């Protein structure tokens, strides 16, 4: 199933600055952003033919970033009045097409080009919260993030559906390491912890995560990708020992 999530504010802003402001109705209402937004939306739907579409809009209230950093976006100019006046008209277009809109107080949506996203992830990873992207970009960005935290052996994942979920290591089966007692099992273990959280087993998830992180921090039985000399079995044994020690305290 192909889903498309559109950044409504960004698309409207781009449309406004791409077209001349002399596009207006007989009554004088400027409509360049409305016309441009509608044209781009029609092209996106025609070219990609998604199974589902939603348009996300920013709320006017301050976000959690403004609360944490009062200077957040303080140097940005306010949107021109003739642009802000067209936002309700853009929403009317979306409503007439029966497309759902998404907005949440305290949260903002933003869109970025994938290469700029990768650079910013390296520079300021804390600037990102939830990221939505197509499968190919997801492969690129997830590998980048895996490198940032220590390699693919630490990258865990969850694929959440409406009626089922799959939890797995990002690196897949790693067949080249099969039977060699060399693979880092941390990603699989952390994926299992994520599964436990989804099942409501918070205490068990915390114990497993804590044991894995303690084993990595201690460094006495880590695999080669983490700078150690131990194998898969030794790493797993260390994690089990720490879980048992925590359980019997």
Residue pairs with C-beta under 8 A, 6 or more apart in sequence:
1 51
1 52
2 48
2 49
2 50
2 51
2 52
3 50
3 51
3 52
3 53
3 54
4 44
4 45
4 48
4 50
4 52
4 53
4 54
5 53
5 54
5 55
5 56
5 102
5 132
6 41
6 44
6 53
6 54
6 55
6 56
7 56
7 109
7 110
7 111
8 37
8 55
8 56
8 57
8 90
8 94
8 101
8 109
9 57
9 58
9 109
10 109
10 110
10 111
11 37
11 40
11 41
12 33
12 37
12 83
12 86
12 87
12 90
13 33
13 79
13 83
14 36
14 40
15 32
15 33
15 34
15 35
15 36
15 37
15 39
15 40
16 32
16 33
16 36
16 80
16 83
16 86
18 36
19 32
19 33
19 35
19 36
20 32
21 30
21 32
21 82
22 32
23 30
23 31
23 32
23 35
24 30
24 31
24 32
25 31
29 85
29 89
30 82
30 85
30 86
31 86
31 89
32 86
33 83
33 86
33 90
34 86
34 89
34 90
34 93
37 90
37 93
38 93
41 93
41 97
45 53
53 99
53 100
54 99
54 100
54 101
54 102
55 94
55 99
55 100
55 101
55 102
56 101
56 102
56 103
56 109
57 91
57 101
57 102
57 103
57 109
58 103
58 108
58 109
59 103
59 104
59 105
59 106
59 107
59 108
61 105
61 106
62 106
63 72
63 106
63 107
63 108
64 106
64 107
65 72
65 108
66 72
66 73
91 101
94 101
102 109
112 120
114 133
114 137
114 140
114 141
117 131
117 141
118 140
118 141
118 144
120 127
120 128
121 128
121 141
121 144
121 145
121 148
122 144
122 148
125 145
125 148
131 141
133 141
142 155
142 157
142 170
143 152
143 170
145 155
146 152
146 154
146 155
146 170
146 171
149 155
150 225
150 226
151 184
151 225
151 226
152 169
152 170
152 171
152 187
153 169
153 171
153 183
153 184
153 186
153 187
153 223
153 225
153 226
154 184
154 186
154 187
154 190
154 216
155 169
155 170
155 171
155 187
156 167
156 168
156 169
156 170
156 186
156 187
156 188
156 189
156 190
156 191
156 193
156 194
157 167
157 168
157 169
157 170
157 191
157 194
158 165
158 166
158 167
158 191
158 194
158 195
158 198
159 165
159 166
159 167
159 168
160 198
165 195
165 198
167 191
167 192
167 194
167 195
167 198
168 188
168 191
169 187
169 188
169 191
170 187
171 187
174 183
177 183
180 231
181 231
181 232
181 233
182 223
182 224
182 231
182 232
183 223
183 232
184 222
184 223
184 225
184 226
184 232
184 235
185 232
185 235
185 236
185 239
186 212
186 215
186 216
186 235
189 208
189 212
189 236
189 239
190 208
190 209
190 212
192 208
193 205
193 208
193 209
193 212
194 205
196 202
196 204
196 205
196 208
197 205
207 243
207 246
207 247
208 239
208 243
210 242
210 246
211 239
211 240
211 242
211 243
211 246
212 239
214 242
215 221
215 222
215 235
215 238
215 239
215 242
216 222
216 226
218 238
219 226
219 227
219 228
220 228
220 230
220 238
221 228
221 230
221 234
221 235
221 237
221 238
222 228
222 230
222 235
223 230
223 231
223 232
223 235
230 238
